């Protein structure tokens, strides 16, 4: 913190939370980040951020529930892909697919990887490469 921002009022404000967290702990890292962002790291706020981070990590690490790829779902996806090519000259991003289909990132990845393996869609690592497969085949 620049010296011109260190005031007696700020020191007094932060004095109540000094040494409240074990050095090197995740709580300490959260509190330090809050101070850098000009926030007072109260025990309640730090605990809430810690809890939110833990819940987010658990959601990220949870195994995805596979999307049920019925014929109508696949048809809807192919319409989304076709419209993107027609209107923009390239395929939709995976984020756009998720938005249009109501899927989260893991569901998009799961569905597209499975549909590629079935020969329904094709894509490369390039953004906008998603397209209907030339064969258009789908194994049962």
C-alpha positions in Angstrom: 0.0 0.0 0.0 1.4 3.4 -0.9 2.6 5.4 2.1 0.1 8.3 1.3 -2.8 5.9 1.7 -1.7 4.7 5.1 -3.7 6.7 7.6 -4.3 6.4 11.3 -7.9 5.6 10.6 -7.0 2.8 8.2 -4.5 1.4 10.7 -7.1 1.4 13.4 -9.7 -0.2 11.1 -7.3 -3.1 10.3 -6.0 -3.5 13.8 -8.9 -5.6 14.8 -8.1 -8.3 12.3 -4.3 -8.5 12.6 -3.1 -12.0 13.6 -6.6 -13.5 13.4 -5.6 -16.0 10.8 -2.9 -18.7 10.9 0.1 -17.6 8.7 0.1 -19.4 5.3 -3.5 -20.6 5.7 -6.1 -20.2 3.0 -7.9 -17.8 5.4 -4.7 -15.7 5.6 -4.4 -15.6 1.8 -8.0 -14.5 1.5 -7.6 -11.8 4.2 -4.4 -10.5 2.5 -6.2 -10.2 -0.8 -9.0 -8.4 0.8 -6.6 -5.9 2.4 -5.0 -5.4 -1.0 -8.4 -4.6 -2.4 -9.0 -2.1 0.4 -11.5 -4.3 2.2 -11.5 -5.1 6.0 -11.2 -8.8 6.3 -13.6 -9.6 9.1 -13.9 -13.1 10.2 -17.4 -13.4 8.7 -16.3 -12.0 5.3 -13.2 -14.2 5.1 -15.2 -17.3 6.1 -17.9 -16.5 3.5 -15.2 -16.2 0.7 -13.5 -19.4 1.8 -16.9 -21.2 1.8 -17.8 -19.8 -1.6 -14.4 -20.8 -3.1 -14.7 -24.3 -1.6 -18.2 -24.7 -3.1 -17.0 -23.5 -6.5 -14.2 -26.0 -6.4 -16.5 -28.8 -5.5 -18.8 -27.9 -8.4 -15.9 -27.8 -10.8 -14.6 -31.1 -9.7 -18.0 -32.9 -9.6 -18.4 -35.4 -12.4 -20.7 -34.2 -15.1 -24.1 -35.6 -15.6 -24.2 -36.7 -19.2 -26.6 -34.8 -21.5 -29.3 -37.1 -22.9 -28.8 -36.8 -26.6 -32.2 -37.7 -28.0 -32.9 -37.2 -31.7 -34.7 -33.9 -31.0 -31.8 -32.6 -28.9 -29.3 -33.5 -31.6 -31.5 -31.9 -34.3 -31.8 -28.7 -32.2 -28.0 -28.6 -31.8 -27.5 -29.1 -35.6 -29.9 -26.2 -36.2 -27.8 -24.0 -33.9 -24.6 -25.0 -35.7 -26.2 -24.5 -39.1 -27.6 -21.0 -38.2 -24.1 -19.9 -37.1 -22.6 -21.0 -40.3 -25.3 -19.3 -42.3 -25.3 -16.0 -40.5 -21.6 -15.7 -39.4 -19.6 -17.9 -41.8 -18.3 -20.1 -38.9 -19.5 -22.5 -36.3 -20.7 -21.4 -32.9 -18.3 -21.3 -30.0 -18.8 -23.8 -27.3 -20.0 -21.0 -25.0 -22.7 -20.1 -27.6 -23.7 -23.8 -27.8 -24.1 -23.9 -24.1 -26.1 -20.7 -24.0 -28.5 -21.8 -26.8 -28.8 -25.4 -25.5 -29.0 -24.5 -21.8 -25.9 -26.6 -21.0 -23.0 -25.7 -18.7 -19.4 -26.0 -20.0 -19.0 -29.6 -18.9 -22.2 -30.6 -20.5 -21.2 -28.9 -23.8 -17.8 -30.7 -23.8 -19.4 -34.1 -22.9 -22.1 -33.8 -25.6 -19.8 -32.5 -28.4 -17.1 -35.1 -27.7 -19.6 -37.9 -27.7 -21.3 -36.6 -30.9 -17.9 -36.3 -32.6 -17.1 -39.9 -31.7 -20.5 -40.9 -33.2 -19.7 -39.0 -36.4 -22.4 -36.3 -36.0 -20.2 -33.2 -35.6 -16.6 -32.2 -36.4 -14.4 -29.7 -34.7 -10.8 -28.8 -34.3 -9.0 -26.7 -31.6 -9.8 -23.6 -33.7 -12.7 -21.3 -32.4 -15.6 -21.5 -34.8 -14.7 -24.8 -36.3 -17.7 -26.7 -35.0 -19.8 -28.1 -37.9 -22.1 -30.9 -38.8 -20.1 -33.9 -39.9 -20.0 -34.5 -43.6 -21.4 -38.0 -43.1 -24.1 -36.8 -40.7 -24.3 -40.4 -39.4 -25.4 -41.2 -35.9 -24.9 -44.7 -34.5 -27.7 -46.0 -32.4 
